[in-house]
Structures are given as structure tokens and as C-alpha cells.
Amino acid sequence: METLKIAMLAPEFLPNWGGVGTYSILLARELSLSDEIHVFTTLRGGNQAPTVRAIEDYFNGRVKIHILSTAKDRFFYNAIYQLNVARRLPVLLEKEKFDLIHSNHAHMPDLLLKLRRLQCNSITTAHTTISSQFLGTKQSSGDLQHMDKSERMVRMGYPFLSVVERYYLKNTVNMIFVSDFIRKDVEWILQKQVPSSKTIRNGVDLERFNRRHIDEPHPERLNILYCGRLLALKGLNNLMEAFAAVHKANPETHLTLVGGGNVGQWSQTAKDSGVPETAITFLGQRKYEEMPEILGQADIFVLPSISESMPFSLLEAMACGNACVASRVGGIPEIINHGKNGYLVNPGDSNELADSMNLLIGDAALRAKLGHEAKEHIARDFSLKGTVRLTREMFLSILGGSR
């Protein structure tokens, strides 16, 4: 097999806190089995930040890590990273002779490189768009103070960011889309099709995400699980309203939320919605390696997002055999076949969300059936091995014309 030398631009990497980071970590890990991978990233996490050596050890020494900047927030750090990519990558390109540069949107890490028109093949995976994020934040809450800082910045800076995004996408030749929804969104922004592109959906590490060797949930407490950042964009206002009604009708239920964000704010939202403090737990950000066990202890998984593309959390929950309820938005209908392997609800509809959860709470056989179908569906159509194979084939097709 021909060995490729790939430069991966990943401002979101380790420690992982989002879907793009998960994608970059898994892609780097799997490609490093056959190719030479260099990851250009940020150092994140303050005093708890891993060292370069620790990150390289995570990949058993198969991935070379280059730190371009530090990240103390989840918005402005990206502009600093873009500047450092423009300043340092051309020098390293000349030295290392990379076959391909891989980047991710909506980070636009190689934005300033577009101005320099480097003589190197490149490809961008589009995970989301700024336009879809803007529409999602606009629909999720009218109160800017209730949003995370990154959400507020997208909301307020959209007129400028949308112009930048269009320039970036217009000057990106090769693209991978993680869902048909994102493909259509990009084509709407550009008002044309993207010829050198392919839809390659996210894939799950099936060896890690399964329920083998994991105890079944405790029967005395039915656990409803949410995994994702604590954002208004994720529909948490609706989740709190819906769960308050669910818990009133079913006092044995408990809601667990996993993800980073303003726990104090969302604890207050839950309280204001009528959720008893004893019925809800915020676990905060957890390590990726801990997630299979957490998912294995869930009876029902919920993802009430206002905007999504191809969420890893939902794919992983389904791979673990969870009965899932998720919003009918973005790429989620490309994952869930309503009524067969999960339930879809309209975004922002707290009553419909509550009704779907109540239906599953009252029917253990239905939960088991949906979970089984979900597990089979992910194993068949959303494996990590399949995603990486298609991605590498895309890389080779791009390089075929330059060798």
C-alpha cells in the first residue's frame, strides 16, 4: 500500500470536547496505521493541558504533533490558530513535502492560506456551516444572555462571518461532506454544486462502542441520557421543559447530562422548569474512553438539537443499543428511520419530546426493539473502518492527478 504524508489541521483535538475533535482524533488514529500523519493543533486545557509527548503517546508514537498556539476559549482561539497556520505551515510544507493538507469546516483553519495559493493538494471536511449555526442559535433562544459565548459571537458576527465563509468555500476545491444536509447547505451558500466532493458520513468505533461487559441499567431508576455541549443550540431549554413533565408522570426517571458548558446556568434552567434537583445529574465533560460505559448505563438517549449535521453522540448511542429520541433536523434523518430504529421529533417542540420519552418509558419491549435495530443499523452503515476507507480513497483520487 502506498504511504501518504498528510498534514491535518485540527484546532479542535485533544483534550476532546466536540464532534470535530472526535473526527480528527479518530481519522488521525486510523490513518496512522498506513500513512505518515502530522497534526497541527492547539494546546488546550490550562494546567491540565496534555504535553506534546502525552498526545503522541496517546497515538502510540504514530502521529507527529505540532503545536501552533494555545486555546483559552472556544471562539477567538481559532483566529490566532489561522494566523499561525498561515505563518508556519508554508515553511513546513517546503521542508516536509506533504502530499495532502486536510482541514475541517466551519473552523476554516487554512483560511489565510487561500490567499497565498500554495502548491499543495488539499481537502476540507465540512462538518457544519456558519449559516446553519446562525439559524440554529436564532431559533433556539431569543435571549443572548442564555447562550454560550461562542453562540453569541456567531449570532452577532454572522454578517461578517457569512462573507468570510462564502469566500472560504468558494476557494475550496475538494470537499468531504459528513451528511447530505451539509452538502445541500454548502451548495445553497455557493449557489452551485461542488464537483470534486463526496458525502462520507461519520463512523463509529464499533469495537469500543457496544454493550459487551457492561452491566444492564438498574431497574429501580430509569435513566435518560443527553451527551453534548451544554448549549442553547442543542435544545436544552426544550429538554428541561420536557423532562419536567416526564418526571411528574414518571417519578422513577432520572436525567443525566454529559458535556462541557455552564452547568450552573443549566441547573437553574432545570430548576425553573420544575425539575427536582434529585432527578437530574450534570456529569460535566468526560473522557472519550469513558463514554461507552456511560452510554451502556442509559435506558433512553435524547438529542433535542435545533441544529445538527452528523452527531457522533447519536451514532455512538445507537451503536450501544440505546433507544433514541432526536430532533428531525440536519443529518439526523439520515441516521434515524422514524419508528424503526428510533424516534424523530420536531425541533423546539417540548410536548412532542415529552410524549416520545413517555412512550419509551412505558414500554421496555419497544426500547429493546428500537435499540436492537439501531445497533444493527450503525454496524452495517456507519462503521469507523468504512468511513476511513472511503476517506482515504478520496485522498488517493485527488492525488491521482498529480502523480
C-alpha positions in Angstrom: 0.0 0.0 0.0 1.3 3.4 -0.9 2.2 5.6 2.1 0.8 9.1 2.1 2.2 12.0 4.0 -0.7 14.1 5.4 -0.8 17.4 7.2 -4.0 17.5 9.3 -5.1 21.0 10.5 -7.1 20.4 13.8 -7.6 23.3 16.1 -10.0 21.1 18.0 -8.2 18.0 19.1 -7.0 16.7 22.5 -8.4 17.0 25.1 -11.5 16.4 23.1 -14.6 18.5 23.6 -16.7 18.3 20.4 -17.6 16.3 17.3 -14.9 17.8 15.0 -12.3 16.9 17.6 -13.6 13.3 17.7 -13.5 13.1 13.9 -9.9 14.4 13.8 -8.7 12.1 16.5 -10.3 9.0 15.0 -9.1 9.9 11.5 -5.5 10.5 12.6 -5.5 7.3 14.7 -6.8 5.1 11.8 -4.8 6.7 9.0 -1.6 6.5 11.1 -1.8 2.7 10.6 -0.9 3.1 7.0 0.3 6.7 6.5 2.6 9.4 7.9 0.3 11.8 9.8 1.3 15.2 11.1 -1.4 17.0 13.2 -1.2 20.8 13.6 -3.2 21.8 16.6 -3.6 23.9 19.7 -2.7 23.3 23.3 -5.9 23.4 25.3 -6.8 22.9 28.9 -4.8 25.3 31.1 -2.9 23.5 33.9 -4.5 20.2 32.8 -3.3 20.5 29.2 -1.5 17.4 27.9 2.0 17.7 26.8 3.1 17.1 23.2 4.7 13.9 24.4 1.4 12.8 26.1 -0.6 13.4 22.9 1.9 11.5 20.8 1.9 8.7 23.4 -1.9 8.6 23.0 -1.3 7.5 19.4 1.5 5.1 20.3 4.0 7.4 18.7 2.5 7.0 15.2 1.3 10.6 14.9 3.6 13.7 14.9 2.1 16.6 16.8 2.9 20.3 16.0 1.5 22.9 18.5 0.7 26.2 16.7 -1.0 28.1 19.5 -2.8 27.8 22.8 -6.5 27.9 23.3 -8.2 29.5 26.4 -11.6 30.0 24.9 -13.8 28.3 22.3 -14.1 31.1 19.7 -11.3 33.6 19.4 -8.6 30.9 19.7 -9.4 29.9 16.1 -8.4 33.3 14.6 -5.0 33.0 16.3 -4.7 29.5 15.1 -5.5 30.6 11.5 -2.7 33.3 11.7 -0.2 30.7 12.9 -1.2 28.2 10.2 -0.6 31.0 7.5 2.8 31.9 9.1 4.3 28.5 9.8 2.7 25.9 7.5 4.3 27.2 4.2 7.8 26.7 5.8 6.9 23.2 7.0 5.4 22.4 3.6 8.7 23.2 1.9 10.6 21.1 4.4 8.3 18.1 4.8 6.8 17.8 1.3 3.3 16.8 2.4 1.2 15.0 -0.2 -2.0 16.5 1.1 -3.4 19.1 3.6 -6.6 18.1 5.4 -8.8 20.7 7.2 -12.2 21.0 8.7 -15.0 23.5 8.3 -16.5 25.5 10.0 -13.2 26.2 11.6 -11.7 27.3 8.3 -8.1 26.7 9.7 -6.5 27.3 6.3 -8.5 30.4 5.5 -5.4 32.7 5.2 -3.6 30.1 3.1 -6.3 30.5 0.4 -4.8 34.0 -0.2 -1.3 32.5 -0.8 -2.5 29.8 -3.2 0.1 27.2 -2.0 1.2 24.5 -4.4 -0.1 21.6 -2.4 -3.2 19.3 -2.7 -5.8 20.0 -0.1 -9.2 18.8 1.0 -11.7 20.0 3.6 -14.3 18.0 5.5 -17.4 20.1 6.0 -19.0 19.2 9.4 -21.2 22.2 9.7 -21.6 25.7 8.3 -21.8 29.1 10.0 -25.1 29.7 8.3 -26.7 26.6 9.9 -25.2 27.5 13.3 -26.6 31.0 13.0 -30.1 29.8 12.1 -29.9 27.2 14.9 -28.9 29.8 17.6 -31.6 32.2 16.2 -34.3 29.6 16.6 -33.0 28.1 19.9 -33.4 31.2 22.2 -34.2 34.8 21.8 -32.1 35.7 24.9 -28.4 36.3 24.1 -27.5 36.1 27.7 -28.8 32.5 27.8 -26.3 31.4 25.2 -22.7 30.3 25.4 -20.2 32.9 24.4 -19.4 31.1 21.1 -23.1 31.1 20.3 -23.4 34.8 20.9 -20.3 35.5 18.8 -21.8 33.6 15.8 -25.1 35.3 16.3 -23.7 38.8 16.5 -20.9 38.3 14.0 -22.9 36.5 11.3 -23.0 39.3 8.7 -19.1 39.3 8.6 -18.6 35.6 9.2 -21.0 34.6 6.4 -19.0 36.7 3.9 -15.8 35.0 5.1 -17.4 31.6 4.9 -18.5 32.1 1.3 -15.0 33.2 0.3 -13.5 30.2 2.0 -15.9 27.7 0.4 -15.6 29.3 -3.0 -11.9 28.8 -2.8 -12.0 25.2 -1.6 -11.6 22.7 -4.4 -12.0 19.3 -2.8 -14.6 18.6 -0.1 -16.0 15.8 2.0 -19.4 16.3 3.5 -20.4 14.4 6.6 -24.1 14.5 5.6 -26.3 15.2 2.6 -27.8 18.1 4.6 -24.4 19.8 4.9 -23.8 19.2 1.2 -27.0 21.0 0.3 -26.3 23.8 2.7 -22.9 24.4 1.2 -24.4 24.3 -2.3 -27.0 26.8 -1.2 -24.3 29.1 0.0 -22.3 28.8 -3.2 -25.4 28.6 -5.4 -23.7 25.8 -7.3 -22.7 22.2 -6.9 -19.3 21.2 -5.6 -17.8 18.9 -8.4 -14.8 17.4 -6.6 -16.6 16.2 -3.5 -18.2 13.2 -1.7 -20.6 12.6 1.1 -18.8 10.4 3.7 -20.8 10.1 6.9 -19.2 9.9 10.3 -18.4 6.4 11.6 -18.4 4.7 15.0 -15.5 2.8 16.6 -17.6 -0.4 16.9 -15.0 -2.2 19.0 -15.3 0.5 21.6 -19.0 1.3 21.5 -21.0 -1.7 22.4 -22.7 -3.1 25.5 -20.4 -6.1 26.0 -19.1 -6.5 29.6 -21.3 -3.6 30.7 -24.0 -4.2 33.4 -27.6 -3.5 32.5 -29.2 -0.3 33.9 -30.5 -0.6 37.4 -34.3 -1.4 37.3 -35.2 0.9 40.2 -34.3 4.1 38.2 -34.8 4.6 34.5 -32.0 6.8 33.2 -32.5 9.3 30.3 -29.2 10.4 28.9 -28.1 13.5 26.9 -24.5 13.8 25.6 -23.2 17.0 24.1 -22.0 20.5 24.9 -24.4 22.5 27.1 -25.7 24.9 24.5 -29.0 26.6 23.7 -28.3 25.3 20.1 -28.7 21.7 21.5 -32.3 22.4 22.6 -31.6 22.1 26.3 -34.4 24.6 27.1 -36.9 22.2 25.5 -35.2 19.2 27.2 -35.7 20.7 30.6 -39.3 21.6 29.9 -40.0 18.1 28.5 -38.3 16.2 31.3 -40.1 18.2 34.0 -43.4 16.8 32.5 -41.9 13.4 32.1 -40.7 13.2 35.7 -44.0 14.4 37.0 -45.7 11.5 35.2 -42.9 9.0 35.9 -41.1 9.9 39.2 -38.7 6.9 38.8 -37.0 8.7 35.9 -33.6 10.5 36.1 -31.9 12.8 33.6 -28.1 12.7 33.2 -26.3 15.2 31.1 -22.7 14.7 29.9 -20.8 17.6 28.3 -18.9 20.8 29.0 -20.5 24.2 29.5 -22.1 26.4 32.1 -23.5 23.8 34.5 -24.8 26.5 36.9 -26.9 28.2 34.2 -28.5 25.0 33.0 -29.0 23.7 36.6 -31.0 26.9 37.2 -32.9 26.4 33.9 -33.8 22.9 35.1 -35.0 24.2 38.4 -37.0 27.0 36.8 -38.7 24.4 34.6 -39.8 22.3 37.6 -37.1 19.5 37.5 -36.3 18.4 41.1 -32.6 18.6 42.0 -32.6 14.9 42.9 -33.8 14.0 39.4 -31.0 15.5 37.4 -27.2 15.0 37.3 -24.6 17.0 35.4 -21.5 14.9 34.9 -19.6 17.6 33.0 -17.0 16.9 30.3 -15.9 13.2 30.4 -13.1 11.5 28.6 -14.0 9.8 25.3 -12.8 6.5 26.7 -15.5 6.7 29.5 -18.4 7.2 27.1 -19.1 3.5 26.2 -19.8 2.7 29.9 -21.9 5.8 30.4 -24.0 5.0 27.3 -24.2 1.4 28.4 -26.0 2.6 31.6 -28.7 4.5 29.8 -32.2 3.4 29.1 -33.1 6.2 26.7 -30.8 8.6 24.8 -32.1 12.1 23.8 -30.7 14.7 21.4 -33.2 17.6 21.1 -30.9 19.8 19.0 -32.1 22.8 17.0 -29.2 22.3 14.5 -27.0 19.2 13.8 -25.1 17.7 11.0 -23.9 14.1 11.7 -23.7 13.9 15.5 -21.2 11.3 16.9 -23.1 11.2 20.2 -26.2 9.9 18.5 -24.3 7.4 16.3 -22.4 6.1 19.4 -25.6 5.8 21.5 -27.3 3.8 18.7 -24.2 1.6 18.4 -24.6 0.8 22.1 -28.1 -0.3 21.5 -29.9 2.7 23.1 -33.4 3.6 22.3 -33.0 7.1 20.9 -35.1 10.3 20.5 -33.7 13.1 18.4 -34.8 16.1 16.5 -35.8 16.0 12.9 -33.0 18.4 11.8 -29.8 18.4 9.7 -28.4 15.0 9.1 -30.3 13.2 11.9 -33.0 11.9 9.5 -30.1 10.3 7.5 -29.4 8.2 10.7 -32.8 7.5 12.2 -35.6 5.8 10.4 -38.6 7.1 12.5 -40.4 4.3 14.3 -37.9 1.6 13.2 -34.6 2.4 14.9 -35.5 5.5 16.9 -37.9 8.4 17.2 -37.8 11.8 15.5 -39.4 14.9 17.0 -39.8 18.4 15.6 -37.1 20.7 17.0 -38.3 23.0 19.7 -41.4 21.0 20.5 -41.2 20.2 24.2 -44.6 18.4 24.2 -43.7 16.0 21.4 -40.3 15.3 23.0 -42.0 14.5 26.3 -44.6 12.3 24.6 -41.9 10.3 22.8 -39.9 9.8 26.1 -43.1 8.8 27.9 -43.9 6.2 25.2 -40.5 4.6 25.6 -40.5 4.8 29.4 -43.8 2.8 29.5 -42.7 0.1 27.0 -39.5 -1.9 27.8 -40.1 -4.2 24.8 -40.2 -1.2 22.4 -37.0 0.2 23.9 -35.3 -3.1 23.3 -36.6 -3.4 19.7 -35.5 0.1 18.8 -32.1 -0.4 20.4 -31.5 -3.7 18.6 -32.5 -2.1 15.2 -30.3 0.9 16.0 -27.3 -1.2 16.8 -27.7 -3.3 13.6 -28.1 -0.1 11.5 -24.9 1.5 12.8 -22.8 -1.7 12.5 -24.0 -2.0 8.9 -23.8 1.6 7.6 -21.8 3.7 10.0 -18.6 1.9 10.9 -15.4 3.9 11.5 -13.5 1.5 9.3 -15.8 2.2 6.4 -15.6 6.0 6.9 -11.8 5.9 7.0 -11.6 3.6 3.9 -13.8 6.0 1.9 -11.9 9.0 3.1 -8.5 7.5 2.1 -9.9 6.6 -1.3 -11.0 10.2 -1.7 -7.4 11.3 -0.8 -6.0 9.0 -3.4 -8.4 10.1 -6.1 -7.2 13.7 -5.5 -3.6 12.7 -5.6 -4.1 10.6 -8.7 -4.0 13.6 -11.0 -0.8 15.0 -9.5 1.5 11.9 -9.5 
